[in-house]
Amino acid sequence: RLSNQPNTVTTTLTLQNKKNIEYKEVPKSNITVQCISHTAHSYSQAGMCPNGMPYNVTCPGGKRGYFEVSCSSFVTVPHCTVWDGVKYAASADCSVKSYDSFSTTCYCTQSLDPVSQEFSSSYFVLHAHQTESFTAYTVLNSKVNDNVVFSTISCICGLLILGFLSFAFLENSNASKKKPSNIEEKYREDSKGTESRTIQNFFDNILPSDLKTIQWYRLFSRRLLLDHSFLHIISSLWTKQLFQTVPTTQWSALLGRMLIIFFIDSIISNFFNADDNFCENISEMVSCNSFTSAFDKFSFPYRHCKWSSSSHTCEFSPLSEVSFTVIILWTFAILFIAQPLFSLLDLLLKGLKSFLRSFGTAKVIPLRSFREDTKENDEFVNSQRFKSTMLRAAGLVLAQKYIDYVSLEEEVDHVLQLYNEDEERLQSNSIAKDFVDNSSFKVIRHGFSTSKSYLPEIMKKLVYSRNEMKRMTRKFEKLTSIEVKEEFLMKSFLVECFTGNSRTMAHKFLFGYSDSAVEISYSIQWGVMCFVLLIIWFIVMAFIVVEFGYTIGSKSSLLWLVSGLVCIVEDNILIQPLKIFIKWVLASSYIHSELNYLVKMLCARTKLIFIRTGGVLHSYKWLVQHSNPACRLARLYPVCTLPIARLLMSVNDFDLPLLKEDANKWKLFKQLLLIPGTFAMMLVTLPMVILPVGWDDTALDIEATVIVNLLAVAFYFFGLYTHSYIYPSVVVAGVIIIAI
């Protein structure tokens, strides 16, 4: 207590605490809080500061950035107080000089007025509240929808509808205005019976035009104009009536294939390249980097992300930024999946063609007329003589006795006896010097290849011939026209002249791929159903493409468009021509020369076969009559109305000798390439051997897709390895030259 001191004095007071005081302090600290969730509404971010104090910030919706937070803090501070008559209050005249938990030392300036004063010490807590400032990132990686997908599909659908209606209108108007063509006039003349059937014309019609003796490049160019989806339209419009096609269905096929490609592209993009904000919701750089390597981690749907160091965010990275290999795999997947849909489209378009014909938009013109009541103008009938006919009838009785009306074991014994007689004759003739075997069972077309195990081979041939004859009989009985039956008999005979894979190829080219005498006519109900299914299918595909287009976002639309266009170009420039080359050039090479040789020999020897009398009575001794099912079928039906049946039952083993290759200066070079070339042909034509007609086309499309894309990848890596694309170009050119 101070009192009665003159003027002012400075006093230092040490005030003892009644209780020990613990002076606490939480220092100031700063923290950065990321706001990276891509949401439209605001959300809270809470946590603990480094000083242990909690923080809570509210991130704005629709924005991404960060908060600089100054965390809350406090400190316990002592102070000196003076009694003012009411309470102890802080005074400017007293300040704290020092303090500890036991006492507080005050430094006071006191006046000398004769007034007593009381001093004390206390403490208070000084708080600093949380402050924050928000900074938005300059780049906001959010999904943006554009109109690339919608515009592309709108153009395709618009062209499809416009072209379909335009072609249908033009075809209908041309069909009503045009004059009868040469084909129609020829058909009318044929229907009157003014034209005769000659042997040459018959065999010309038997052999498809694609298998006649022409150069391979002409065959390839012809099939390109017939089978290629784009070139077919150009050729139809340019030549008008050259191929008697329907441009309406060809236009639908072209645009339909484009729509299928973009449909598959949209589905794959939605699962593997969609910008759906998956990456933007990743806040950790480590988690984001785990999705940076294409297809390294299995996740479905797959996403590819990258971390942006400038904005500290995880961004979506389209696959188009990865590598050329990814683009190749992308297009390969699209075309691989699309091939079965292409086959389904072709099937529905066949029904659509019949639907359009029912309304007169396409006129069906028979390829040739069939005269079932004209015999006097038939060269096959006029070539026969009475004597040879009588001998042929007697030979028919003997053939039925030893071949048709006996059991399998009896026929095997009979053929075995013929084989033994042939062996004895061969041994007798081999005594002569420089003997050349040209007529034994080992060198003829329907003979036996070995001499050690000939019995199983004889049994196999006869069992096959009998079973195949039963199958052919069921088809033969369904035919109504005489000329169609004769054509079926001759084609079946030619097919059975081959063996193994060549027989399969011959059957497909003569029955499955060739232009038939009468085009297959689908019912109107089936055509209407195909038309309705096509409309529904196209609408569903267009809707799915547009719907998925909004899902994949603008960053993926570029890859979607580029990959779709690349697939269209690749399909039209590489895949379709390669498929046509494999099917019509490589596959037909199995039988091209041999089939032309057979037809040529039959055409030249038909008259001689009809008029000859030697050996006709013993036709049951010829192996061709045992091994060829068509010859068996020819003997089962009345032959008075089927001249071709009489021809087949009169053919012997020497009428159709095996084709011998001519020796030339390239023979050694061909032999060197024979093994790898044959192996390669077997691989590429394998689908045509093991699959039925229709399915083999789909398999060839898939095979061509695989070959083209594998060559593209190999060409790319070869160029990277050699640092130049000149060397792989030379290699590819060399392979093509050798193949040709």
Buried (B, 14 or more C-beta within 10 A) or exposed (E): EBEEBEEEEEBEBEBEBEEEBEEEEBEEBEBEBBBBBBBEEEEEBEEEBEBEBEBEBBBBEEBBBBBEBBBBBBBBEBBBBBBEEEEBEBBEBBEBBEBEEEBBBBBBEBBEEEEEBEBBBBBEEEEBEBEBEBEEBEEBBEBEBBEBBBEBBEEBBEBBEEBBEEBBEBBBEEEEEEEEBEBBEBBEEBEEEEBEBBBEBBBEBBBBEBBEEEEBEEBBEBBBBBBBBBBBBEBBEEEBBEEBBBBBBBBBBBBBBBBBBBBBBBBBBBEBBBBBBBBBEBBEBEEBBBBBEBEEEEEEEBBBBBBBEEBBBBBBBBBBEBEEEBBBBBBBBBBBBBBBBBBBBBEBBBBBBBBBBBEEBBBEBBEBBBBEEBEEBBBBBEBBEEEBBEBBEBBBEBBBEBBBEBEEEEBBEBBBEBBEEBBEEBEEEEEEEEEEEEBBBBBBBBBBEEEEEBEEBBBEBBEEBBEBBEEBBEEBEEBEBBBBBBBBBBBBBBBBBBBEBBBBBBBBBBBEBBEEBEBEEBEBEEBBBBBEBBEEBBEEBBEBBBEBBEBBBBBBBBBBBBBBBBBBEBBBEBBBBBBBBBBBBBBBEBBBEBBBBBBEBBBEBBBEBBEBEEBBBBBBBBBBBBBBBBBBBBBBBEBEEBBBBBBBBBBBBBBBBEEEEEEEEEEEEEEEEEEEEEEEBEEBBBBBBEBEEEBBBBBBBBBBBBBBBEBBBEBBEBBEEEEEEEEBEEEBEEEEEEEE
